[in-house]
Amino acid sequence: MPEEVRRTADLLERRWLLSVLYAAHSGAVRFNEFLQALGSIPPRTLAVRLAELERAGVLERRIFDARPPRVEYRLTERGRRLGAIVDALDHVAGPGA
């Protein structure tokens, strides 16, 4: 198996990670939007998953100099390519799954 495929699979098998990716693909950009979209994810776990996706080059974290400071997460090109996996899973599950 190619190294890039193995590393991506290792990343995606972590709990909540696909859900975070789905929320980002669906438009969530701020921490609280992720919490609302994911429902029962613990905030600490969400912070860890967002950091993992950032380190993997899937999400970009932007800090805006405002009062209060604002942080947004955006999918990178690599993250948008992983969106195809999210779409495929959504298609396989079908409506109401």
C-alpha positions in Angstrom: 0.0 0.0 0.0 1.4 3.4 -0.9 2.6 5.4 2.2 0.3 8.3 1.5 -2.8 6.0 1.4 -1.7 4.3 4.7 -1.2 7.6 6.5 -4.6 8.9 5.3 -6.3 5.7 6.4 -4.6 5.9 9.8 -5.8 9.5 10.2 -9.4 8.7 9.1 -9.8 5.8 11.5 -9.6 8.0 14.6 -12.9 8.5 16.4 -14.9 11.5 15.4 -12.5 12.5 12.6 -14.8 11.6 9.7 -17.6 13.5 11.5 -15.3 16.6 11.9 -14.4 16.3 8.2 -18.1 16.0 7.2 -18.9 19.1 9.3 -16.1 21.1 7.7 -17.2 19.9 4.2 -20.7 21.0 5.1 -19.6 24.5 6.0 -18.7 24.6 9.7 -15.8 27.0 10.2 -15.8 28.0 13.8 -15.2 25.9 16.9 -18.8 26.4 18.2 -20.2 25.5 14.8 -18.4 22.2 14.9 -19.7 21.6 18.4 -23.3 22.3 17.2 -22.9 20.2 14.1 -21.4 17.2 15.9 -23.7 17.3 19.0 -22.1 15.0 21.6 -18.3 15.4 20.8 -16.4 16.5 23.9 -14.8 20.0 23.3 -11.4 18.6 24.2 -11.7 15.9 21.6 -12.8 18.4 19.0 -9.8 20.5 19.7 -7.5 17.5 19.3 -9.2 16.4 16.1 -9.0 19.9 14.6 -5.3 20.1 15.5 -4.7 16.7 13.9 -6.4 17.7 10.7 -4.4 20.9 10.6 -1.1 19.0 11.1 -2.2 16.7 8.3 -2.7 19.6 5.9 -6.5 19.0 5.7 -7.6 22.1 7.5 -6.1 25.6 7.7 -6.5 27.5 10.9 -6.9 31.3 10.5 -6.7 33.6 13.5 -8.4 37.0 13.0 -7.2 40.0 15.0 -10.5 41.1 16.5 -12.1 41.6 19.9 -12.7 38.9 20.9 -10.1 37.0 18.8 -11.8 34.9 16.1 -10.5 31.6 14.8 -11.8 29.9 11.7 -11.0 26.5 10.0 -11.1 26.1 6.3 -10.5 23.0 4.2 -7.3 23.1 2.2 -7.1 21.6 -1.3 -6.1 18.3 0.3 -9.2 18.6 2.6 -11.5 19.3 -0.4 -10.1 16.2 -2.1 -11.0 14.1 1.0 -14.5 15.6 0.6 -15.0 13.0 -2.1 -14.8 10.3 0.5 -17.4 12.1 2.6 -19.7 12.4 -0.5 -19.2 8.7 -1.3 -20.1 7.7 2.3 -23.2 10.0 2.2 -24.2 8.4 -1.1 -23.8 4.9 0.1 -25.7 5.5 3.3 -28.6 7.0 1.4 -31.5 9.1 2.8 -32.5 8.4 6.4 -29.5 6.2 7.1 
